[in-house]
Amino acid sequence: MAGICCFVVTAVFLQVTNSFHFYYIEQLQLFRYAVDYWAAQVAEVGGVAALLGELLTQYFAYPYVGPVVIAALLTGIFWLTAAILRRIQPKREPWLLALLPALSLLLMQFDFNYLLKGTVAFAGMELALLGWMGLRWPWIRGGAALIGVLSLYVTMGPVAGLFAISALLIDLFARRGKSFYLFDLLAVVAFALLAWLAVETTWVRNAAFAWTAQAYYHPILSPKLEIYFAWISLPFGILLTALWPAKTALSARRQCVEGVLQGALFAALCYVAIPRYAHREAYPLKQLDYANRQEDWDEVLRLSQGPIQNYLYLNYLNRALAEKGVLGDQAFAFNQHGPQGLMVGWDKTFSVSLLLSDVYFTLGEVALSQEMAFEANVSVIGAGSPRCLMRLVQTNLIFGAYPIAEKYLRLLEQMPVYRDWAKRHRAFLYNDAAVEADPLLGLKRRGLPKESDLAGIYGLEHDLLLRTEQQPEHTLPIEFVGVQRLLAKDLKGFQALLDTYYGTPALPTLPVSFQEAVIMLTEKQPERWSYYQVSPAVTARYGEYRNLVLQNRGNTQLPLLIQRYFGSTYWAYYLLTK
């Protein structure tokens, strides 16, 4: 019953509070049903755990799967820990101690740089430890400890050292005789020798991955202290259980009291630990990323209401506005903070590279989108990102690089979650007519430069304006450049843009924010407003804005009044945003 309760509570908690976390981490790894891939993984230290972790992670793309899988793993660890402790002290029910490793590993699930193979490896280690505890004869038990360390190290990684230490503690404090713990000491020495050899033979890249829990974290990042909580709590539970006196069986009432107290302590621990280690500050990014990936632009806009202080969030927002065709009309209805809100600076991380790939793709800058997708794909934790592979397929189809697109499609076809998508896109291979007829791929292909050039060498703005000349009916590039200049408060540059393109097929009429900027530029020449076709609604709204400013000169509350009544205008942005 306790195990069922643990599973249900954990699954519901994860689904309600962190469902988008699992969608996010799914794209950081891939799993292929291919013998060469399996062989390469298994050949690494802890390769079986890695393979199983990636196998499970791929299905996090589906709703509810992530919370259920993690809840099942943590419940299994809770059950295994309880079984280990009960074998040490059958007359006690140390639920709190049994729950600590599971809680510790729950905290790690919130960190998207933590690999699921760490949780799989911990469960595998505990299963081996429980099986080993069932053996009685010294020679068999000692041989099993040595074999267990060897097999666990190869299949599950450094967690084999935790197995050896736990076995030693169990035998030392169970007082079974020297022959038992001497074998356990040999198992500890065997682990140390294996880890040393793994580093010396370059089987493992550095000592941290050979000896510690860092092997279950992003290979180029250092984990925080919480990754070791589970590794500490298991030996701690073994020691405390072994040393806890239990001469007689407890009465039902005493068992009930102990159970209630342990439950209360565990609840208090959850109350303190989960908010501290749950990384809630990153959760909005995961929600926006999922809506962006699903191309649910209305949901992106819904999530972007209110103050926004993060440029990544603004990039998602402005991409959604661009995809809906309202960037020039509605950009300043949201909490903008400068040109970086349109395109954040590249920092070589997966998250930023992937986001920039999406933004470039929306703008029709196919070469730059492809470059960023490739950069994102090589910076993920695992062997690649299926989401990046999908973008690389699209960009190569647009370029007509069909053999390269086919290579990526073959990889995606080996992934159950993406197999159908890959099969649909096979129809475009070596078929220019199909690509050009597709609403998405065809539009992007028509926007490719007529002459071969290095993308971005003269800056993004240059490339966008070149496409404006080439494809004037597609107004997004000119709107993007215009909004970028407005965000930078470059009114002189904005006026130059109008002088060149207004009244042409690229800019036959002005979006709302452009009209508002025109009023600022020609405030003393209202006769020019009709030339730029400034709407009566914008003109009337400016009259209200001007009256508010004139009537509240010297009023310290004027900025708040402007924000309250005109916060969705370019005038408010220009005046209030630093």
C-alpha positions as CSV (number, residue, x, y, z in Angstrom):
1,M,0.0,0.0,0.0
2,A,2.8,2.4,0.9
3,G,4.4,1.8,-2.5
4,I,1.1,2.5,-4.4
5,C,0.6,5.7,-2.4
6,C,4.2,6.8,-3.2
7,F,3.7,6.1,-6.9
8,V,0.3,7.9,-7.2
9,V,1.4,11.0,-5.1
10,T,4.7,11.3,-7.1
11,A,3.1,10.9,-10.5
12,V,0.3,13.4,-9.8
13,F,2.7,15.9,-8.2
14,L,5.1,15.7,-11.2
15,Q,2.3,16.0,-13.7
16,V,0.6,19.0,-12.0
17,T,3.8,20.9,-11.2
18,N,6.4,19.9,-13.8
19,S,4.8,18.3,-16.9
20,F,6.6,20.7,-19.3
21,H,10.0,19.8,-17.8
22,F,9.7,16.3,-19.3
23,Y,8.8,17.6,-22.7
24,Y,11.9,19.8,-22.5
25,I,14.5,17.1,-21.5
26,E,13.2,14.7,-24.1
27,Q,14.8,16.8,-26.8
28,L,18.2,16.8,-25.1
29,Q,18.8,13.1,-26.0
30,L,17.9,10.6,-28.6
31,F,17.5,6.8,-28.7
32,R,17.8,4.9,-32.0
33,Y,16.7,1.3,-32.6
34,A,20.0,0.5,-34.3
35,V,22.6,-2.2,-33.4
36,D,25.5,0.1,-34.1
37,Y,24.1,2.7,-31.7
38,W,23.4,0.1,-29.0
39,A,26.9,-1.4,-29.3
40,A,28.6,2.1,-29.0
41,Q,26.6,2.9,-25.9
42,V,27.1,-0.4,-24.2
43,A,30.9,-0.2,-24.8
44,E,31.0,2.8,-22.5
45,V,31.2,2.7,-18.7
46,G,27.6,2.6,-17.4
47,G,26.5,2.1,-21.0
48,V,23.5,-0.1,-20.2
49,A,22.1,2.5,-17.7
50,A,22.6,5.2,-20.4
51,L,20.8,3.1,-23.0
52,L,17.9,2.4,-20.7
53,G,17.7,6.0,-19.6
54,E,17.6,7.2,-23.2
55,L,15.1,4.5,-24.1
56,L,12.7,5.8,-21.4
57,T,13.4,9.5,-22.0
58,Q,12.4,9.4,-25.7
59,Y,8.8,8.7,-24.7
60,F,8.7,11.8,-22.5
61,A,7.5,13.5,-25.7
62,Y,4.0,12.0,-25.0
63,P,1.7,13.5,-22.3
64,Y,1.8,11.9,-18.9
65,V,4.6,9.5,-19.8
66,G,7.4,11.4,-18.0
67,P,5.7,11.8,-14.7
68,V,4.6,8.1,-14.7
69,V,8.0,6.8,-15.6
70,I,9.8,8.8,-13.0
71,A,7.2,8.0,-10.4
72,A,7.6,4.3,-11.2
73,L,11.4,4.5,-10.9
74,L,11.3,6.4,-7.6
75,T,8.7,4.1,-6.2
76,G,10.9,1.1,-7.1
77,I,13.9,2.7,-5.4
78,F,11.7,3.4,-2.3
79,W,10.6,-0.3,-2.2
80,L,14.1,-1.6,-2.8
81,T,15.6,0.6,0.0
82,A,12.8,-0.4,2.4
83,A,13.5,-4.1,1.6
84,I,17.3,-3.6,2.2
85,L,16.6,-1.9,5.5
86,R,14.1,-4.5,6.6
87,R,16.6,-7.3,6.0
88,I,19.0,-5.5,8.4
89,Q,16.3,-4.8,11.0
90,P,13.1,-6.9,10.5
91,K,11.4,-5.6,13.6
92,R,11.4,-2.0,12.4
93,E,9.6,-0.1,9.6
94,P,12.1,2.7,8.8
95,W,9.9,4.4,6.1
96,L,11.6,7.8,6.5
97,L,15.0,6.3,5.9
98,A,13.7,4.3,2.9
99,L,12.2,7.4,1.4
100,L,15.3,9.6,1.6
101,P,17.1,8.2,-1.5
102,A,13.9,8.4,-3.5
103,L,13.4,12.0,-2.4
104,S,17.0,12.9,-3.2
105,L,16.6,11.5,-6.7
106,L,13.3,13.3,-7.1
107,L,15.2,16.6,-6.5
108,M,17.6,15.7,-9.2
109,Q,14.9,15.2,-11.8
110,F,14.2,18.9,-11.8
111,D,17.7,19.6,-13.2
112,F,17.6,19.1,-17.0
113,N,21.4,18.6,-17.0
114,Y,20.9,15.4,-14.9
115,L,20.7,12.2,-16.9
116,L,18.0,9.6,-16.2
117,K,20.7,7.0,-16.4
118,G,21.7,8.1,-12.9
119,T,18.3,7.1,-11.5
120,V,18.3,3.9,-13.5
121,A,21.8,3.0,-12.3
122,F,20.8,3.6,-8.6
123,A,17.8,1.3,-9.0
124,G,20.0,-1.3,-10.6
125,M,22.6,-1.1,-7.8
126,E,19.9,-1.5,-5.1
127,L,18.5,-4.5,-6.9
128,A,21.9,-6.1,-7.0
129,L,22.5,-5.2,-3.3
130,L,19.2,-6.8,-2.3
131,G,20.0,-9.9,-4.2
132,W,23.5,-10.1,-2.7
133,M,22.0,-9.8,0.8
134,G,20.0,-13.0,0.3
135,L,23.2,-15.0,-0.1
136,R,24.5,-16.8,3.0
137,W,27.8,-18.8,2.4
138,P,30.9,-16.6,2.8
139,W,32.7,-17.7,-0.4
140,I,29.5,-17.4,-2.5
141,R,28.7,-14.0,-0.9
142,G,32.3,-12.8,-1.3
143,G,32.5,-13.9,-4.9
144,A,29.1,-12.3,-5.6
145,A,30.3,-9.0,-4.2
146,L,33.3,-9.0,-6.5
147,I,31.3,-10.0,-9.5
148,G,28.6,-7.4,-8.6
149,V,31.2,-4.6,-8.5
150,L,32.6,-5.6,-11.8
151,S,29.3,-6.0,-13.6
152,L,27.7,-2.9,-12.1
153,Y,30.7,-0.8,-13.0
154,V,30.6,-1.9,-16.6
155,T,26.8,-1.7,-17.0
156,M,25.8,1.0,-14.5
157,G,28.9,3.1,-13.9
158,P,30.5,4.5,-10.7
159,V,27.4,3.5,-8.6
160,A,29.3,0.2,-8.2
161,G,31.4,2.0,-5.6
162,L,28.2,2.7,-3.6
163,F,27.3,-1.0,-3.8
164,A,30.7,-2.0,-2.4
165,I,30.5,0.5,0.4
166,S,27.0,-0.5,1.3
167,A,27.9,-4.1,1.3
168,L,30.8,-3.4,3.7
169,L,28.7,-1.5,6.1
170,I,26.0,-4.2,6.1
171,D,28.4,-6.9,7.0
172,L,30.4,-4.8,9.5
173,F,27.4,-3.8,11.5
174,A,25.6,-7.1,11.1
175,R,28.7,-8.7,12.8
176,R,28.7,-11.8,10.7
177,G,32.4,-12.5,11.1
178,K,35.7,-11.4,9.5
179,S,35.3,-13.6,6.5
180,F,32.3,-11.6,5.4
181,Y,33.7,-8.0,5.6
182,L,37.1,-9.0,4.3
183,F,35.5,-10.0,1.0
184,D,33.6,-6.7,1.1
185,L,37.0,-4.9,1.5
186,L,38.2,-6.7,-1.6
187,A,35.1,-5.5,-3.4
188,V,35.9,-1.9,-2.4
189,V,39.5,-2.3,-3.6
190,A,38.2,-3.9,-6.8
191,F,36.1,-0.8,-7.5
192,A,39.0,1.5,-6.9
193,L,41.2,-0.5,-9.2
194,L,38.5,-0.5,-11.9
195,A,38.0,3.2,-11.7
196,W,41.8,3.8,-11.8
197,L,42.2,1.6,-14.9
198,A,39.3,3.2,-16.6
199,V,41.0,6.6,-16.4
200,E,44.5,5.2,-17.2
201,T,43.2,3.4,-20.3
202,T,41.1,6.5,-21.3
203,W,37.9,4.3,-21.1
204,V,36.6,7.2,-19.1
205,R,37.6,10.8,-19.9
206,N,38.4,12.0,-16.4
207,A,38.6,10.8,-12.8
208,A,35.3,12.5,-11.8
209,F,33.4,10.4,-14.3
210,A,35.1,7.2,-13.2
211,W,34.6,7.6,-9.5
212,T,31.7,9.8,-8.7
213,A,28.0,10.7,-9.5
214,Q,29.2,13.3,-11.9
215,A,29.1,10.5,-14.5
216,Y,25.4,11.0,-14.5
217,Y,25.4,14.7,-15.3
218,H,26.1,16.9,-18.3
219,P,29.7,16.0,-19.4
220,I,31.0,19.6,-19.5
221,L,29.2,20.9,-16.4
222,S,29.8,20.4,-12.7
223,P,26.8,19.2,-10.7
224,K,25.6,20.8,-7.5
225,L,25.8,19.0,-4.1
226,E,22.3,17.5,-4.3
227,I,23.5,14.9,-6.8
228,Y,25.2,13.2,-3.9
229,F,22.2,13.2,-1.5
230,A,21.0,9.8,-2.6
231,W,24.5,8.4,-2.4
232,I,24.8,9.6,1.2
233,S,21.3,8.8,2.4
234,L,21.6,5.0,1.5
235,P,24.7,4.3,3.7
236,F,23.3,6.6,6.3
237,G,20.0,4.6,6.4
238,I,22.0,1.3,6.6
239,L,24.1,2.6,9.5
240,L,21.1,4.0,11.4
241,T,19.0,0.9,10.9
242,A,21.8,-1.4,11.9
243,L,22.5,0.6,15.1
244,W,18.9,1.2,16.1
245,P,18.0,-1.1,19.0
246,A,15.1,-3.4,18.5
247,K,15.0,-6.2,21.1
248,T,11.4,-7.0,20.8
249,A,8.7,-6.5,18.2
250,L,6.8,-3.2,18.6
251,S,3.2,-3.0,19.5
252,A,0.7,-2.0,16.8
253,R,0.2,1.4,18.6
254,R,3.9,2.0,18.8
255,Q,4.3,1.2,15.1
256,C,1.5,3.6,14.3
257,V,3.1,6.4,16.3
258,E,6.5,5.8,14.7
259,G,4.8,5.7,11.2
260,V,3.0,9.0,11.8
261,L,6.1,10.7,13.1
262,Q,8.2,9.5,10.2
263,G,5.5,10.7,7.7
264,A,5.4,14.1,9.4
265,L,9.2,14.4,9.2
266,F,9.2,13.4,5.6
267,A,6.5,15.9,4.7
268,A,8.4,18.6,6.4
269,L,11.5,17.6,4.5
270,C,9.7,17.7,1.2
271,Y,8.2,21.1,2.2
272,V,11.7,22.5,2.7
273,A,13.7,20.7,0.0
274,I,11.4,20.7,-3.0
275,P,10.9,24.5,-3.3
276,R,14.7,25.0,-2.8
277,Y,15.8,22.5,-5.5
278,A,12.9,22.4,-7.9
279,H,14.4,25.1,-10.2
280,R,11.0,26.8,-10.6
281,E,12.7,29.9,-12.1
282,A,13.4,27.9,-15.3
283,Y,9.9,26.5,-15.6
284,P,8.3,29.4,-17.6
285,L,11.1,28.8,-20.2
286,K,10.0,25.2,-20.6
287,Q,6.4,26.2,-21.0
288,L,7.2,28.7,-23.7
289,D,9.6,26.3,-25.4
290,Y,6.9,23.6,-25.6
291,A,4.3,26.0,-27.0
292,N,6.9,27.3,-29.4
293,R,7.7,23.7,-30.5
294,Q,4.0,22.9,-31.0
295,E,3.6,26.2,-32.9
296,D,0.8,27.2,-30.5
297,W,1.3,30.9,-31.0
298,D,-1.8,31.9,-29.0
299,E,-0.4,30.0,-26.0
300,V,2.9,31.7,-26.3
301,L,1.2,35.1,-26.2
302,R,-0.9,34.0,-23.2
303,L,2.2,33.0,-21.3
304,S,3.8,36.3,-22.2
305,Q,1.3,38.6,-20.4
306,G,2.7,40.8,-17.7
307,P,6.3,41.9,-16.9
308,I,9.0,40.1,-18.8
309,Q,12.6,40.5,-17.7
310,N,14.2,37.7,-19.7
311,Y,15.4,38.1,-23.3
312,L,14.8,34.4,-24.1
313,Y,11.1,34.8,-23.2
314,L,10.9,37.9,-25.4
315,N,12.4,35.9,-28.3
316,Y,9.6,33.3,-28.0
317,L,7.0,36.1,-27.8
318,N,8.3,38.0,-30.8
319,R,8.6,34.9,-32.9
320,A,5.0,34.1,-32.1
321,L,3.9,37.6,-33.2
322,A,6.0,37.2,-36.4
323,E,4.4,33.9,-37.2
324,K,0.9,35.3,-36.6
325,G,1.8,38.3,-38.9
326,V,1.3,40.9,-36.3
327,L,4.8,41.8,-35.1
328,G,4.6,45.4,-36.4
329,D,1.1,45.9,-34.9
330,Q,1.4,44.3,-31.5
331,A,5.1,44.2,-30.5
332,F,4.7,47.1,-28.1
333,A,1.6,45.7,-26.5
334,F,4.0,43.5,-24.6
335,N,6.8,44.3,-22.1
336,Q,9.7,44.9,-24.6
337,H,13.3,45.6,-23.5
338,G,15.4,46.5,-26.5
339,P,16.5,44.8,-29.8
340,Q,17.8,41.7,-28.0
341,G,14.1,40.8,-27.4
342,L,13.9,40.0,-31.1
343,M,17.1,38.0,-31.2
344,V,19.2,37.2,-28.2
345,G,23.0,37.0,-28.4
346,W,24.4,33.6,-29.2
347,D,26.1,32.0,-26.2
348,K,26.8,28.5,-27.7
349,T,24.4,26.8,-25.4
350,F,21.8,24.3,-26.6
351,S,18.8,26.4,-25.5
352,V,19.9,29.6,-27.2
353,S,21.2,27.9,-30.3
354,L,17.9,26.1,-30.8
355,L,15.8,29.2,-30.1
356,L,17.9,31.2,-32.6
357,S,17.5,28.4,-35.2
358,D,13.7,28.8,-34.8
359,V,13.8,32.6,-35.0
360,Y,16.0,32.5,-38.1
361,F,13.7,29.9,-39.7
362,T,10.6,32.1,-39.1
363,L,12.5,35.0,-40.7
364,G,13.4,32.8,-43.7
365,E,17.1,33.0,-43.0
366,V,17.5,29.3,-43.8
367,A,21.3,29.1,-43.8
368,L,21.6,30.7,-40.4
369,S,18.8,28.5,-39.1
370,Q,20.7,25.5,-40.3
371,E,23.9,26.7,-38.7
372,M,22.2,27.2,-35.3
373,A,20.4,23.8,-35.5
374,F,23.8,22.1,-36.1
375,E,25.4,24.0,-33.2
376,A,22.5,23.0,-30.9
377,N,22.7,19.4,-32.0
378,V,26.4,19.1,-31.1
379,S,26.0,20.8,-27.8
380,V,23.3,18.4,-26.3
381,I,24.1,15.9,-23.6
382,G,23.5,12.8,-25.6
383,A,24.2,11.7,-29.2
384,G,22.0,14.5,-30.7
385,S,18.6,16.1,-30.5
386,P,15.7,14.8,-32.6
387,R,14.3,18.3,-32.7
388,C,17.5,19.6,-34.3
389,L,17.5,16.8,-36.7
390,M,14.0,17.7,-37.9
391,R,15.2,21.3,-38.5
392,L,18.2,20.0,-40.4
393,V,15.9,17.9,-42.6
394,Q,13.8,20.9,-43.4
395,T,16.7,23.3,-44.2
396,N,18.4,20.7,-46.4
397,L,15.1,20.0,-48.3
398,I,14.8,23.8,-48.8
399,F,18.3,24.0,-50.2
400,G,17.7,20.9,-52.3
401,A,20.5,19.0,-50.5
402,Y,18.6,15.8,-50.7
403,P,21.3,13.3,-49.8
404,I,22.0,15.2,-46.6
405,A,18.3,15.4,-45.8
406,E,18.0,11.7,-46.4
407,K,20.8,11.0,-44.0
408,Y,19.0,12.8,-41.2
409,L,15.7,11.1,-42.1
410,R,17.2,7.7,-41.8
411,L,18.2,8.6,-38.2
412,L,14.7,9.9,-37.4
413,E,13.1,6.8,-38.8
414,Q,15.0,4.8,-36.2
415,M,13.2,6.7,-33.4
416,P,9.6,5.5,-32.8
417,V,8.4,9.0,-31.7
418,Y,9.6,10.6,-34.9
419,R,9.2,7.8,-37.4
420,D,5.9,9.1,-38.9
421,W,7.2,12.6,-39.3
422,A,10.3,11.3,-41.1
423,K,8.1,9.1,-43.4
424,R,6.0,12.1,-44.4
425,H,9.1,14.2,-45.2
426,R,10.5,11.4,-47.4
427,A,8.0,12.5,-50.0
428,F,10.0,15.6,-50.6
429,L,13.3,13.8,-51.3
430,Y,14.5,14.5,-54.9
431,N,11.2,16.1,-55.7
432,D,11.6,19.8,-56.4
433,A,7.9,20.2,-57.4
434,A,6.7,18.8,-54.0
435,V,9.0,21.1,-52.1
436,E,8.0,24.2,-54.0
437,A,4.3,23.3,-53.7
438,D,4.5,22.9,-49.9
439,P,3.2,26.0,-48.1
440,L,6.2,26.1,-45.6
441,L,9.1,24.7,-47.5
442,G,8.1,26.4,-50.8
443,L,7.9,29.8,-49.2
444,K,11.3,29.4,-47.6
445,R,12.8,28.2,-50.9
446,R,11.5,31.2,-52.8
447,G,13.1,33.5,-50.3
448,L,16.6,32.0,-50.8
449,P,19.1,34.5,-52.2
450,K,19.3,34.5,-56.0
451,E,23.0,34.7,-55.8
452,S,25.2,32.5,-53.6
453,D,26.6,34.5,-50.6
454,L,27.8,34.0,-47.1
455,A,24.8,34.3,-44.8
456,G,25.1,37.0,-42.1
457,I,28.5,38.2,-43.3
458,Y,27.2,41.8,-43.7
459,G,24.7,41.4,-40.8
460,L,21.2,40.1,-40.4
461,E,19.6,43.4,-41.4
462,H,21.5,43.4,-44.7
463,D,20.2,39.9,-45.5
464,L,16.6,40.8,-44.5
465,L,16.5,43.9,-46.7
466,L,18.0,41.9,-49.6
467,R,15.2,39.5,-49.3
468,T,12.7,42.4,-49.1
469,E,13.9,43.5,-52.5
470,Q,13.8,40.0,-53.8
471,Q,10.4,38.9,-52.3
472,P,8.5,42.2,-51.5
473,E,5.2,40.4,-51.1
474,H,6.6,38.7,-47.9
475,T,6.5,41.7,-45.5
476,L,8.0,40.0,-42.4
477,P,11.7,41.0,-43.1
478,I,10.9,44.7,-43.5
479,E,8.7,44.6,-40.4
480,F,11.4,42.9,-38.4
481,V,14.0,45.5,-39.4
482,G,11.6,48.3,-38.6
483,V,10.7,46.9,-35.2
484,Q,14.3,46.3,-34.5
485,R,15.1,50.0,-35.1
486,L,12.2,51.1,-33.0
487,L,13.3,48.9,-30.1
488,A,16.8,50.5,-30.4
489,K,15.1,54.0,-30.5
490,D,16.9,54.6,-33.7
491,L,14.3,57.0,-35.2
492,K,16.7,58.4,-37.7
493,G,17.3,54.9,-39.1
494,F,13.6,54.2,-39.0
495,Q,12.9,57.3,-41.0
496,A,15.5,56.2,-43.6
497,L,13.7,52.8,-43.8
498,L,10.4,54.6,-44.5
499,D,12.0,56.9,-47.1
500,T,13.2,53.8,-49.0
501,Y,10.4,51.4,-48.7
502,Y,7.1,53.1,-47.8
503,G,4.6,53.0,-50.7
504,T,6.4,50.1,-52.4
505,P,5.1,46.5,-52.5
506,A,7.3,45.7,-49.5
507,L,5.6,48.3,-47.3
508,P,2.4,49.5,-48.9
509,T,0.9,50.5,-45.5
510,L,2.3,50.9,-42.0
511,P,1.7,48.7,-39.0
512,V,0.3,50.3,-35.9
513,S,3.7,50.7,-34.1
514,F,5.2,52.3,-37.3
515,Q,2.3,54.8,-37.4
516,E,2.9,55.7,-33.8
517,A,6.6,56.3,-34.6
518,V,5.6,58.4,-37.6
519,I,3.6,60.7,-35.3
520,M,6.6,61.1,-33.0
521,L,8.8,61.9,-36.1
522,T,6.3,64.4,-37.6
523,E,4.6,65.8,-34.5
524,K,4.9,69.3,-35.8
525,Q,3.9,68.3,-39.3
526,P,0.5,66.7,-38.8
527,E,-0.2,67.1,-42.5
528,R,2.3,64.3,-43.1
529,W,0.1,61.9,-41.2
530,S,-2.3,61.5,-44.0
531,Y,0.7,60.8,-46.4
532,Y,1.6,57.8,-44.2
533,Q,-2.0,56.8,-43.8
534,V,-2.0,57.1,-40.0
535,S,-5.4,55.8,-39.0
536,P,-7.9,58.0,-37.2
537,A,-7.8,55.6,-34.2
538,V,-4.0,56.1,-33.8
539,T,-4.4,59.9,-34.3
540,A,-7.1,60.1,-31.6
541,R,-5.1,58.0,-29.2
542,Y,-2.1,60.2,-29.6
543,G,-4.3,63.2,-28.8
544,E,-5.3,61.5,-25.5
545,Y,-1.6,60.7,-24.8
546,R,-0.5,64.2,-25.4
547,N,-3.2,65.7,-23.2
548,L,-2.2,63.3,-20.4
549,V,1.4,64.4,-20.6
550,L,0.6,68.1,-20.7
551,Q,-1.9,67.9,-17.8
552,N,0.6,66.1,-15.6
553,R,3.8,68.0,-16.1
554,G,5.7,67.9,-12.8
555,N,3.6,65.0,-11.5
556,T,5.9,62.3,-10.2
557,Q,3.2,59.7,-11.0
558,L,3.2,60.6,-14.7
559,P,5.3,57.5,-15.7
560,L,2.7,55.2,-13.9
561,L,-0.2,57.0,-15.6
562,I,1.4,56.6,-19.0
563,Q,2.1,52.9,-18.3
564,R,-1.5,52.4,-17.1
565,Y,-3.3,54.1,-20.0
566,F,-0.8,53.9,-22.9
567,G,1.5,51.1,-22.0
568,S,0.7,49.2,-25.2
569,T,2.1,52.1,-27.4
570,Y,5.4,52.9,-28.9
571,W,5.2,56.3,-27.2
572,A,5.2,54.7,-23.8
573,Y,8.1,52.4,-24.7
574,Y,10.2,55.3,-26.1
575,L,9.6,57.4,-23.0
576,L,9.8,54.8,-20.2
577,T,12.2,52.1,-21.3
578,K,15.8,52.7,-20.7
